[in-house]
Amino acid sequence: MVNEEQVGFHKGAVSTLIKERQELARMLGIVDSLLQAHVEALKKLGVDITQQAPAEEKKTVKTKR
């Protein structure tokens, strides 16, 4: 019976983690869409985001460490 409980536990964990990963991918899609919309709006306003991107990337890398 103990082996069956362990199998059930791990199957449940895998199922939950798969659903969590799917939700995370959905959220990333939403964030990417919003980023793209803001970048396009900035382009229309004449702001060159490509010059600011490397500086923002460096800030993000420093913050993660």
The 8 nearest C-alpha neighbors of each residue, nearest first, counted from 0:
[[1, 3, 2, 4, 5, 6, 7, 8],
 [0, 2, 4, 3, 5, 6, 7, 8],
 [1, 3, 5, 4, 0, 6, 7, 8],
 [4, 2, 6, 0, 5, 1, 7, 8],
 [5, 3, 7, 1, 2, 6, 8, 0],
 [4, 6, 8, 2, 7, 3, 9, 1],
 [7, 5, 3, 9, 4, 8, 10, 2],
 [8, 6, 4, 10, 5, 9, 11, 3],
 [7, 9, 5, 11, 6, 10, 4, 12],
 [8, 10, 12, 6, 11, 7, 13, 5],
 [11, 9, 7, 13, 12, 8, 6, 14],
 [10, 12, 14, 8, 9, 13, 7, 15],
 [11, 13, 9, 15, 14, 10, 16, 8],
 [14, 12, 16, 10, 11, 15, 9, 17],
 [15, 13, 11, 17, 12, 16, 10, 18],
 [16, 14, 12, 18, 17, 13, 11, 19],
 [15, 17, 19, 13, 18, 14, 12, 20],
 [16, 18, 20, 14, 19, 15, 13, 21],
 [19, 17, 21, 15, 16, 20, 22, 14],
 [18, 20, 16, 22, 17, 21, 23, 15],
 [19, 21, 23, 17, 22, 18, 16, 24],
 [22, 20, 18, 24, 19, 23, 17, 25],
 [23, 21, 25, 19, 24, 20, 26, 18],
 [22, 24, 20, 26, 25, 21, 19, 27],
 [25, 23, 27, 21, 22, 26, 20, 28],
 [26, 24, 22, 28, 23, 27, 21, 29],
 [25, 27, 23, 29, 28, 24, 22, 30],
 [28, 26, 30, 24, 29, 25, 31, 23],
 [27, 29, 25, 31, 26, 30, 32, 24],
 [28, 30, 26, 32, 27, 31, 33, 25],
 [31, 29, 27, 33, 32, 28, 34, 26],
 [30, 32, 34, 28, 29, 33, 27, 35],
 [33, 31, 29, 35, 30, 34, 28, 36],
 [32, 34, 36, 30, 35, 31, 37, 29],
 [35, 33, 31, 37, 36, 32, 30, 38],
 [34, 36, 38, 32, 33, 37, 31, 39],
 [37, 35, 33, 39, 34, 38, 40, 32],
 [36, 38, 40, 34, 39, 35, 41, 33],
 [39, 37, 41, 35, 40, 36, 34, 42],
 [40, 38, 42, 36, 37, 41, 35, 43],
 [41, 39, 37, 43, 42, 38, 36, 44],
 [42, 40, 44, 38, 46, 43, 39, 37],
 [41, 43, 39, 45, 46, 44, 40, 38],
 [44, 42, 40, 41, 45, 39, 46, 38],
 [45, 43, 41, 42, 46, 40, 39, 47],
 [44, 46, 42, 43, 41, 47, 40, 48],
 [45, 47, 41, 42, 44, 48, 43, 38],
 [48, 46, 49, 50, 42, 45, 41, 51],
 [47, 49, 51, 50, 46, 52, 38, 41],
 [50, 48, 52, 51, 47, 53, 46, 38],
 [51, 49, 48, 52, 47, 53, 54, 46],
 [50, 52, 48, 49, 54, 53, 55, 47],
 [51, 53, 55, 49, 54, 50, 56, 48],
 [54, 52, 56, 55, 51, 57, 50, 49],
 [55, 53, 57, 56, 52, 51, 58, 50],
 [56, 54, 58, 52, 57, 53, 59, 51],
 [55, 57, 53, 59, 54, 58, 52, 60],
 [56, 58, 60, 54, 59, 55, 61, 53],
 [59, 57, 55, 61, 56, 60, 62, 54],
 [58, 60, 56, 62, 57, 61, 63, 55],
 [59, 61, 57, 63, 62, 58, 56, 64],
 [62, 60, 58, 64, 59, 63, 57, 56],
 [61, 63, 59, 60, 64, 58, 57, 56],
 [64, 62, 60, 61, 59, 58, 57, 56],
 [63, 61, 62, 60, 59, 58, 57, 56]]
